[in-house]
Amino acid sequence: MATVSQWITAEEFFSMPVDGMRHELVRGELLTMPPAGFEHGTVTVNIAMPLHNHVKRMQQGIIVAAETGFVLKKGPDTVRAPDVGFVSRERLERIGIPKNFFPEAPDAAVEVLSPGDTVNEVDEKVQEWIAAGTKLVWVVNPRQKTVTLYRPDAKPVILTATDYLDGGDVIPGFRILVSDIFVIG
């Protein structure tokens, strides 16, 4: 990942021209990442669609797609964009639906690993989500066909193909067989 060493704010970041690359703002520095690969996109849709359908049917809040920014920290600013994010109805009623970045962390974040992701990069993102108030993070690993669940003050839990992933108390009633997340075609 390439970085630019000039601090910018979340507001400046939001106003930047679109250049076709993926960006996040971490401690005031712009991170640039190449577009995700085809497998990554397929796996992301395989989890996003059932989540969206469940959350919409149950009127629990909103599921957002990749590139939706969440402000995790101010001064210097950090804006991260999960592959899939969930914001509860209660928080939407309190905050509203902003035109720019959501001013807080999502209730749940899904990160789908790309071939170029490093363990340290993913670990850093998970820790930032949790520290900012995210209650549930799922790290989806297409290579190993696993999903690792992270919650504040709990040890990570690794689920394999025959396990069910559920939304617990964050997205009540959501449940999917892990192997279904990795079906291509």
N, C-alpha and C positions, 0 to 999 in steps of 0.2 A: 504494500500500500504506500502510495506517495502522500506526503504531508506538506502543508504550507505553514511556515512558522510565524505568521502574523495572526494575532488573536482577532477573532471576529465574534460578534454577538449572534444570538439566535435570530434576532430581527434582521440583521444584515444577511445571515445565511439564508433565511426565507426569501429575501429579495434578490438573491443571486440569479443570473441567467441560467437557464437549463442548458446543459452541454452534452447530454446523452450518457453521462457516467452516473454512477451511484455515489452519493456523498453522505457522510455523517460529520457532525461537529463534536469533537472530543476535547474538553478543556480549552476551548477557544481555537483549536486547530482543525482545519478542514482535512478529513480523510477521504481519499478517492479510491473507489473499488471498481473493478471491471464489472460489467453486467453479469448476472448469474447465468449458469449453464442451463441446458434444457432439462436435465434430470432434476435439478434444484427446483425449477419452475413447476414441474409435474408433481413432485412431492409436496411442494407448498400448496398447490391447488387441492391435492388430495386431503389435506388437513383443513384448509381454509373453508372449502365448500361445506363439509358436514358441520363445522363449527358455526359458520354463518347461518345455515339452515336451522340449526338447533336454537341459537341465540335469538334469531328473528321470530321463530315459532313460539318460543317461550317468553318473548319480550323482555329479555334479560339485559339488553344493551346493544352495543354495536361491535361488529368485527371489522377491522380495517386491514387493508392490504399493505404489502411491502411499499416502502418509500413514504409511509405516513410517519412524520416526525413527532417525537415526544420530547419535551424539555425535561431532562433529568436533573440538571444542576445549572445554577446561575453563578457567574463571577469567578472564573471564566465559565462560559456556557458549554453545556453538553447536550446535544440533540441526537438521539439514536432513533433508528427506524427498524423495528422488528420485521421479520418476514410476514408475520400475522400478529395483530394485536387485538385485545379485547378491552373495552371500557364499559363498565356497568351502567345500567339505566340510572341508578341513583346518582352517580358522579356526573353523568350527562345532564341530568336535571339541575344539578348544582352549578356546573360550569358552562353548560351549553355546548354547541358545536362550533368551535372556532374555525375561521377561514384559514388561519395559518397553523402553526404547530400546536398540538395539544399541550397545555401548560404544565402537565404533570405526567408521571409514569402511567403506563396502562395497568389495569388490574392483572392481566395475563399477557405474556409475550411468548411468541414461538420463533425460535431461531433454527433454520434449516441449514446444516453445514454444507458449504461449498468445498470443492476439492482444494482450493487455495487457503482455506481457513486454518489457522494454527490453534493449538490447544490454548495458548496464552491469550490470543485474541478473543476466543469464545468465552474463556473463563472471565476475562475482564468485562465483557458485555454482560454476562450473567450477574456478576457482582454489582455492576452499575444498576441493572434493572432492580435487583433486590434492595440495594441501598436507597434507591429513589422511591421505594414503596410498592413495587410490583409484587403481588402476592403469589404468583405462580409463573414459572418459566419452564418451557419445554424446549429441550435441545434435541432436534431430530437429526439422526445420523444415517444418511442413505447408504453409506458404505457398509456399516455394521448392521443396518436395519434395526436400530434401537432408538428409543426415546428416553432421555434422562430428564427427570422431574426435579426441579429446584423450588424450594419454598424457604421463606425466612426461618431461621432457627431450626432447620431440619437437615438431616443428611440427604444428599442426592439419592434418588431411586432410579435404577436402570430397568426399563421394560424391554422385553424382546418380542419377537413376532407373535407368540401365542398369548401374550398378555393383553389386557384391555387398558387403554388410556382413558381416564375420566377427568372431568373438570372439578371434582371435589366440591368444596364449598365456594369456590370462585365462579365456576360455571356449572351450577347444579344440574344434574341429569344428563350431561354430555358424556358419551361413551363411544369409543371406537376401538376395533381390534387393531393392534399395532401393525400387523402385516398388511392391512388395507391401506395404510398410509403410503406403502412402497409399491403398490401395484402400478405398473406402467402399461398404458394401452387399454 
